[in-house]
Amino acid sequence: MTTQPAAPSASASDAAPGERFALHERMMGEARAIIDGARAAGVVLRLIGGLAIRHHCTDLAFADREYGDIDMAGLRSQSRRIGETFARLGFRENVHVAQATQLAQRQYLRGAGTDSVADHIDVFLDEMAMDHVIDLRDRLRLDDYAIAPADALLTKLQIFRLTQKDVHDIVALVKDVPLSRGGSGHVIDIRYIADLCAADWGLYADVEANIEKCLAALGSFDLPDADYDRVKSSLAALEVAMSSAAKTLRWKLRARIGKRMAWNREVEEQDRTVTAPSHWEMPG
């Protein structure tokens, strides 16, 4: 997707490690301030993507990596108020994104004179429509500043073309956040992930494949033995939960077709903006 970028901000890739970490802390502070400001106006915004992972991690020295921008999720029913929130902060909307995504995603560009770390902020409405569609409407209030750990993990594991940054985010999150089967709080609810995958064969296929990719890459992170074992056992536990979850009839019918038919959405590589509708859904 072609957008008109704002004036460039400081590049984390050009900074020394300490300066880069400080820049990312500033980015997190800005994101939380935006979320707090929206909350005061009755608007729900939460971090998604790499910064959501960072929010949930305790070992920031390991979790930290380069972040391109700030991504958030909100409610479509609050679209107008979300726009008003960003306008008050000096951002201007790139309306082409809303038009290209049929109002499912909004993008706000840093305005002239705005003291913002990010060039732009993308806001996904109701759902993360990437390689697969993850409905977030009823889950945005589970954490004060980011989507829940299970959703943060799932939005990474559902990516068809997994990058090194994605693998790093997955390992960082699973290393720091304990697993749970249906529990609440600061945990990764693997039952929730397993249930979603049990209803959607395409999602199941990509999540399962990406777990295997993460396990294969785990040795490259030079983790202490205890951390290595914890990540390995947690990913294996998620695989077991997925395989043992009762599958829906729709899942079973779709599994018969397998990969002879497209099973995920076509996503633009540069910014993972959806460029074509899903075409693998079973009818009915």
C-alpha positions as CSV (number, residue, x, y, z in Angstrom):
1,M,0.0,0.0,0.0
2,T,1.3,3.4,-0.9
3,T,1.1,6.1,1.8
4,Q,2.4,9.6,2.2
5,P,4.8,9.4,5.1
6,A,5.4,12.1,7.6
7,A,8.8,13.6,8.1
8,P,11.2,10.9,9.2
9,S,11.8,10.3,12.9
10,A,14.9,9.2,14.6
11,S,15.9,5.8,13.3
12,A,16.5,3.1,16.0
13,S,18.7,1.2,13.5
14,D,21.1,4.1,13.4
15,A,21.4,4.4,17.2
16,A,23.7,2.7,19.7
17,P,22.1,-0.1,21.7
18,G,21.6,2.1,24.8
19,E,20.1,4.9,22.7
20,R,17.9,2.4,20.8
21,F,16.6,1.0,24.1
22,A,15.8,4.5,25.3
23,L,14.0,5.3,22.0
24,H,11.9,2.2,22.4
25,E,11.1,3.1,26.0
26,R,10.0,6.5,24.7
27,M,7.9,4.8,22.1
28,M,6.2,2.6,24.7
29,G,5.6,5.7,26.9
30,E,4.0,7.5,24.0
31,A,1.8,4.5,23.2
32,R,0.6,4.2,26.8
33,A,-0.1,8.0,27.0
34,I,-2.2,7.7,23.8
35,I,-4.1,4.7,25.3
36,D,-4.6,6.6,28.6
37,G,-5.9,9.7,26.8
38,A,-8.3,7.5,24.8
39,R,-9.4,5.8,28.0
40,A,-10.2,9.1,29.6
41,A,-12.5,9.9,26.6
42,G,-14.2,6.4,26.9
43,V,-12.3,5.1,23.8
44,V,-10.7,1.6,23.8
45,L,-7.3,1.3,22.3
46,R,-4.7,-1.5,22.9
47,L,-1.2,-2.2,21.6
48,I,-0.8,-5.1,19.1
49,G,2.3,-6.5,17.3
50,G,5.8,-6.3,18.6
51,L,5.1,-3.6,21.2
52,A,2.3,-5.7,22.7
53,I,4.9,-8.5,23.1
54,R,7.3,-6.0,24.7
55,H,4.6,-4.8,27.1
56,H,4.1,-8.3,28.4
57,C,7.7,-9.3,28.7
58,T,9.8,-8.9,31.9
59,D,13.2,-9.5,30.3
60,L,13.3,-6.3,28.2
61,A,17.0,-6.8,27.4
62,F,16.1,-9.9,25.5
63,A,12.7,-8.8,24.2
64,D,13.9,-5.5,22.8
65,R,14.4,-5.3,19.0
66,E,13.8,-2.7,16.3
67,Y,10.2,-1.5,16.0
68,G,9.0,0.2,12.9
69,D,6.0,2.0,14.2
70,I,3.1,1.7,16.7
71,D,0.2,-0.6,16.0
72,M,-3.0,-0.7,17.9
73,A,-6.5,-2.3,17.9
74,G,-9.8,-0.6,18.6
75,L,-13.5,-0.9,18.1
76,R,-15.1,-0.1,14.8
77,S,-18.1,1.3,16.7
78,Q,-15.7,4.0,18.1
79,S,-14.1,4.9,14.8
80,R,-15.2,8.5,14.9
81,R,-14.0,9.0,18.4
82,I,-10.7,7.2,17.7
83,G,-10.1,9.7,14.9
84,E,-11.0,12.6,17.3
85,T,-8.5,11.2,19.8
86,F,-5.6,11.2,17.3
87,A,-6.6,14.6,15.9
88,R,-6.4,16.1,19.4
89,L,-2.8,14.7,19.6
90,G,-1.8,16.4,16.4
91,F,-2.1,13.4,14.0
92,R,-3.8,13.5,10.7
93,E,-5.5,10.5,9.0
94,N,-4.3,8.8,5.9
95,V,-7.8,8.2,4.4
96,H,-6.4,5.9,1.7
97,V,-5.9,3.2,4.3
98,A,-9.5,3.3,5.4
99,Q,-10.7,3.2,1.8
100,A,-8.4,0.3,0.9
101,T,-9.5,-1.8,3.9
102,Q,-13.2,-1.0,3.7
103,L,-12.9,1.0,7.0
104,A,-11.4,-2.1,8.8
105,Q,-8.1,-0.3,9.4
106,R,-7.2,3.4,10.0
107,Q,-3.8,5.0,9.8
108,Y,-2.8,8.3,11.5
109,L,0.3,10.2,10.4
110,R,2.4,12.4,12.6
111,G,1.5,16.0,12.0
112,A,4.0,18.8,11.5
113,G,5.4,19.9,14.9
114,T,4.1,16.8,16.7
115,D,6.6,15.4,19.2
116,S,6.0,11.8,18.3
117,V,8.5,9.0,18.0
118,A,6.4,7.2,15.4
119,D,5.9,8.3,11.8
120,H,2.5,6.8,11.9
121,I,0.1,4.7,14.0
122,D,-2.0,1.9,12.5
123,V,-5.3,1.0,14.2
124,F,-7.0,-2.3,13.4
125,L,-10.7,-2.2,14.1
126,D,-12.5,-5.2,15.8
127,E,-10.1,-7.7,14.4
128,M,-6.6,-8.5,13.2
129,A,-7.2,-9.2,9.6
130,M,-3.8,-10.5,8.5
131,D,-3.0,-13.9,7.2
132,H,-6.0,-15.0,9.3
133,V,-8.7,-13.1,11.0
134,I,-8.5,-12.8,14.8
135,D,-11.6,-11.3,16.3
136,L,-10.6,-9.0,19.2
137,R,-13.9,-7.2,20.0
138,D,-14.6,-9.0,23.3
139,R,-10.9,-9.2,24.3
140,L,-9.6,-5.7,24.2
141,R,-10.3,-5.0,27.9
142,L,-8.4,-8.0,29.2
143,D,-5.3,-5.9,29.7
144,D,-4.9,-2.1,30.3
145,Y,-2.5,-1.4,27.5
146,A,-2.1,-4.3,25.1
147,I,-4.1,-7.3,23.7
148,A,-3.9,-10.3,26.1
149,P,-0.7,-12.5,26.0
150,A,-2.6,-15.3,24.2
151,D,-3.8,-12.9,21.5
152,A,-0.3,-11.4,21.2
153,L,1.1,-14.9,20.7
154,L,-1.6,-15.9,18.3
155,T,-1.2,-12.9,16.1
156,K,2.4,-13.8,15.6
157,L,1.9,-17.6,15.2
158,Q,-0.8,-17.1,12.5
159,I,1.7,-15.3,10.1
160,F,2.3,-17.4,7.0
161,R,5.7,-15.9,6.1
162,L,7.3,-15.8,9.6
163,T,10.3,-13.4,9.9
164,Q,13.2,-13.6,12.3
165,K,11.6,-10.7,14.3
166,D,8.4,-12.7,14.6
167,V,10.3,-15.7,15.9
168,H,12.2,-13.5,18.4
169,D,8.9,-12.0,19.6
170,I,7.3,-15.5,20.1
171,V,10.4,-16.8,22.0
172,A,10.5,-13.7,24.2
173,L,6.8,-13.9,25.1
174,V,6.8,-17.6,25.8
175,K,10.0,-17.3,27.8
176,D,8.5,-14.6,30.1
177,V,4.8,-15.4,30.4
178,P,3.5,-18.6,32.0
179,L,0.9,-20.8,30.3
180,S,-2.6,-21.4,31.5
181,R,-5.5,-23.5,30.5
182,G,-8.4,-21.1,30.6
183,G,-7.0,-18.9,33.4
184,S,-7.1,-15.1,33.5
185,G,-4.5,-12.6,34.4
186,H,-1.0,-12.3,33.0
187,V,-0.8,-15.7,31.4
188,I,-1.0,-17.3,28.0
189,D,-4.3,-19.1,27.7
190,I,-3.5,-22.0,25.5
191,R,-7.0,-23.4,25.7
192,Y,-8.2,-20.2,24.0
193,I,-5.7,-20.6,21.2
194,A,-6.4,-24.3,20.8
195,D,-10.2,-23.7,20.6
196,L,-9.8,-21.1,17.8
197,C,-7.5,-23.4,15.9
198,A,-10.0,-26.3,16.4
199,A,-12.6,-24.3,14.5
200,D,-10.3,-23.2,11.7
201,W,-8.1,-25.6,9.8
202,G,-6.2,-23.0,8.0
203,L,-5.3,-21.2,11.2
204,Y,-4.4,-24.6,12.8
205,A,-2.1,-25.4,9.9
206,D,-0.1,-22.2,10.0
207,V,0.2,-22.1,13.8
208,E,1.4,-25.7,13.9
209,A,4.0,-25.0,11.2
210,N,5.2,-21.9,13.0
211,I,5.6,-23.7,16.3
212,E,7.9,-26.1,14.5
213,K,9.8,-23.3,13.0
214,C,10.3,-21.7,16.4
215,L,11.4,-24.9,17.9
216,A,13.9,-25.4,15.1
217,A,15.3,-21.9,15.6
218,L,15.4,-22.0,19.4
219,G,19.1,-23.0,19.6
220,S,20.1,-19.8,17.7
221,F,19.1,-17.6,20.6
222,D,21.8,-18.7,23.1
223,L,19.3,-18.9,25.9
224,P,20.3,-20.2,29.4
225,D,19.3,-23.9,29.8
226,A,16.3,-23.1,32.1
227,D,14.9,-20.6,29.6
228,Y,15.5,-22.9,26.6
229,D,13.7,-25.7,28.4
230,R,10.8,-23.5,29.4
231,V,10.2,-22.2,25.9
232,K,10.6,-25.6,24.4
233,S,8.1,-27.2,26.8
234,S,5.7,-24.4,26.5
235,L,5.6,-24.5,22.7
236,A,5.2,-28.3,22.9
237,A,2.4,-27.9,25.4
238,L,0.6,-25.6,23.0
239,E,1.0,-28.2,20.2
240,V,-0.5,-30.9,22.5
241,A,-3.4,-28.6,23.4
242,M,-4.1,-27.9,19.8
243,S,-3.9,-31.5,18.7
244,S,-6.2,-32.8,21.5
245,A,-8.9,-30.1,21.2
246,A,-12.1,-31.4,19.7
247,K,-12.3,-30.3,16.1
248,T,-15.5,-28.8,14.5
249,L,-17.2,-30.5,11.5
250,R,-16.1,-27.5,9.4
251,W,-12.5,-28.1,10.5
252,K,-12.7,-31.8,9.5
253,L,-14.2,-31.1,6.1
254,R,-11.6,-28.4,5.4
255,A,-8.8,-30.7,6.5
256,R,-9.8,-33.2,3.8
257,I,-9.0,-30.6,1.2
258,G,-5.7,-29.6,2.9
259,K,-3.3,-27.4,1.0
260,R,-4.7,-28.1,-2.4
261,M,-6.7,-25.0,-1.8
262,A,-5.5,-21.7,-0.4
263,W,-5.9,-21.7,3.4
264,N,-4.8,-18.1,4.4
265,R,-5.2,-14.6,3.2
266,E,-2.9,-12.8,0.8
267,V,-1.0,-10.1,2.7
268,E,1.4,-7.5,1.4
269,E,4.9,-8.1,2.8
270,Q,5.9,-4.5,3.4
271,D,3.4,-3.7,6.1
272,R,1.2,-6.8,6.1
273,T,-1.8,-4.8,4.9
274,V,-4.4,-7.1,3.4
275,T,-4.6,-6.8,-0.4
276,A,-7.1,-9.5,-1.2
277,P,-10.1,-11.1,0.6
278,S,-9.8,-14.5,2.1
279,H,-10.7,-17.2,-0.4
280,W,-10.3,-20.4,1.5
281,E,-13.4,-20.2,3.7
282,M,-15.8,-23.2,3.5
283,P,-19.3,-22.2,2.4
284,G,-22.1,-22.2,4.8
